[in-house]
């Protein structure tokens, strides 16, 4: 499906995007606090529906290109777009990526985080930490006049130092009134390539990092993407705004600050 063109947001639209981003971050924070062994992914979806409706919003994924649920829940080797299901029960040691995209007052916020259920293995925890750092290294490249390709170059270089695969079949995207718009934000790219960023652009950076190679398969449901080699995958995502002087992260969790992650963008 062809994505709508790039839109540069007005000051009024930026204010609405800030509220939508805050709403998405609150939803993800709330769902993350519920995670425990024995919980079904359908229970998470039901709670996302309740939480968003109670606050006057709606869940953007529901019905988007036919997607059947309100959020995405991606467990272990599921890269993205895992469909909540009553039979998908979380177990000690699982990892799960929860991707939420609620719409509030006409605008979408979009954010994802990967969580460990219980303690988690050292391998899983390293994958999660590196994936989060990859996202923040990409965010550090966002500024007016810089090239979009620099985002993917920073992400792919960091992942390569751990011999992890960066998924190429999915990418970040513009976001606003529509859930997916231009520009595409590739997570594997070359320095100094792509269009220049402009103030007023809003888009996501959402690397999916595999413990093995980058190749994936799509299951018969037409949505669920899994690693071809069966190894773990993790994802983190924020919605960003290009400002006159740099970048604003619109989907920080309650109590979080971008400064909290400054070391992850450079170390």
N, C-alpha and C positions, 0 to 999 in steps of 0.2 A: 504494500500500500504506500502510495506516494505521501511523504510527509509535507505538512504546510511549510511555507517559507519562513525564514528568520524574521522575527519581530524584535525591534528595539523598544523596550518598555518605557512608558512615560512614568513620571514621578508617582502618579496615582496608581498605575499598574504595579510599580515596584512595591508600594505600600501593601497592596493586596497579595503580592507574591511573598512578602515577609510574613504575613499572617498565615498564608497557606503552608509555607515552609515550617513555621513554628507548630502548626497543627499536625503536620506529618511527623515531626520530631517527637511531639508528645504522644502520638499514637504508637510509634515504634518503641519508645521508652516504656510505655504502659504494657505493651505485649511482651517485651523482653523481661519484665518483672514477673510475668506469669509462668515462665518456662520451668519445667521440672520433668523428671522421668514419669511416664504414665499419661502425660497430657497428649491429646490428639491434635493434629494440625487443624482439623475441622473446628475444634474448640477455639483455637486462635482466630480463625476466620469469623466465627460467630461473635467473638468478643470485639473484633475490629468493626464488624457491622454495627453492633450495639453502640460502641464508643463514638463512632463517627456520626451516626444518625442522631444520637442524643445531643450532639453539639451543632446540628444544623448543616452537616456536610454530607458528602456521599463518597463512596470509594471508587476512584477512577478506573481501576482494573476491571470491575464488574461489567461485563458486556463489551469490553474494549476488544474489537476484532473477534468477538465471540468468546473471550475468556470467561469461565464460568464462576469465578469466585472473587472475593473482595481484596485478597492479598495473595502474595506468592510465598510459599514455604518450601525451601530447598534443603534437603537433608543429605549430608555426607557427600556422595558422588553426584548429586544433582547440582548442576551448575546454576540454573536459574529457571524460573517459571514453574516451579513445583506447585501442583494443584492441591490445596487442602483437602483432606479426606479423613473420615472417621476411623479408617483402618490404619492410618499412618500415626503410630504411637511413638513418642519420643522415648529414647532409652539412654541410660547413663553412658557417657562417652560419645554420644552423637554430636555432630555440629549441625546447626541449622541457620540458613540465611533467611531473614524475614524482610520482604520488600513491600513497602506500603506507598500508596500514591493517592491520598485523599484529595478531594476537591472542595474548596471552601470559597464561597462568594465568587464563583466563576473561574478560580485559578487553582492549579495543582501544585502540591508539594510532593517530592519524590525522594525517598531515602531507603537505604538498606543497611543492615548490619548482620554479621555472622556471629553466632553465640555458641559457646560450649554448653552442653547439658551435663551438669556435674563437673568433675575435675577436668576431663579431657586429656588426651595423650599429649606428650611433648611435641610430637610431629604436628598434631592438629593445632596446638596453640601457636607453634611457629608459623604455620601457614596463615592463620588468622592475623597474627601480628604483622607479617610481611604484606598481606593484602591491604590491611589498613594503612600501612606506611606507603604502599604504592599509590593509593588514592590521594593521600596527603602530598606526596611528591608531585602528582599531577596537579593538584589544587595550587601548589606553589608556583606553577607556571602560568597561572591565569592573571592577566593584566591587559589593559588596553594597548593595542599595537603589537602584542606578541602573537606568534603563530599558533594555531590550534594543534598542529603536529607536535609541538613541544610537549604537550600534555602526554600523549602516547609514548613519546620518546623517553620521558622521565619514568613513566610506569614500567615500560618493557625493560629498560636498562636495570632497574632495581630488581625486578622479578628474575632476570637472567642471572644475577649474582647468586641466587639460591637454586638455580636450575629448574625453576618453576615455569609452567606454560601459561601464557596470557591468552585467554580465549579471544578469537578473532571474529567469531560469528555474530557477536552482539557488541553494541557500542553505547556510549552515552549519547544524549540527544537534547535538543532544545525542549523547553517546557514552559508552559504558561496557561493560557486558556485551553489549549490542547495538551494532552499528555505527552505526545511525541511530535516534535517539529524539527526542522533544520535548526542548527547544523548538527551533523553527525560528529561525535567525539570519539575518535578511534583510540583504543588503548595500546595499539602497536603502531608506531609511526616514526618518522625521521625528524630530527631537529631542523627547524627552519622551514617546514613545509606547512601547507594548508593556509586557509584564510586568516586574516588578522582579526583579532578580537576587538570588539567595540563596546563602549559603555552602553548599558541597557540590555545586553545579551544575557539571557538566563538559560542555563543548561546543566545537565548532570554529568558527573564523572563517576563511573561505576565499574571499576575493573573486576573481572572474574578471573581468579588466579587458581590454576590447577597444580596439584602436587606433582603430577606427571606432565605429559605433553598437553598441548592446547586443544587437541582435537575432541570433538563432541559428537553425539548422536541425539536425534529428537525421537522420543518415544511415540507410540502409536496414537496417543491422545492429541498429538499435534502441537503440544506446548512444552512438555517436560524435557529439558536439555540435560543430558548426563555425560560425564567424562567417558570417552571411548575406552580408556584403559581401566576404568572402575575405581580410580584413586580419588581422593578427596578434592573438593573444590570449595573456595570461599569467595565472598563478594562483600564489598562495602560501597556505599553510594551517598553522595551529597548533592543537593541542588545548589548551584552557585550563581551569583550575579556579578557580572563585570561592572565595576564602578569606574569613576573618572581616574582613580588612583591605583586600583588594584582589584581585589576580589572580596566579596562578602559571602560567607557561608550561611545559607538560609535555613538549613535543617539541623543545626546543632541541637543536641539533646538538652533538656532542662539542666541548668547548672554547668554546662560545657562552655568552653571558649576555644576559639581557633588557636589561641596561644598555648593551650594545653598540649597541642600536637605539633608545635613548631619543630621540636627535635626530630620527629618522624619524617619531616619533609627534607631533612638534610643528612641525618646520621645513617 
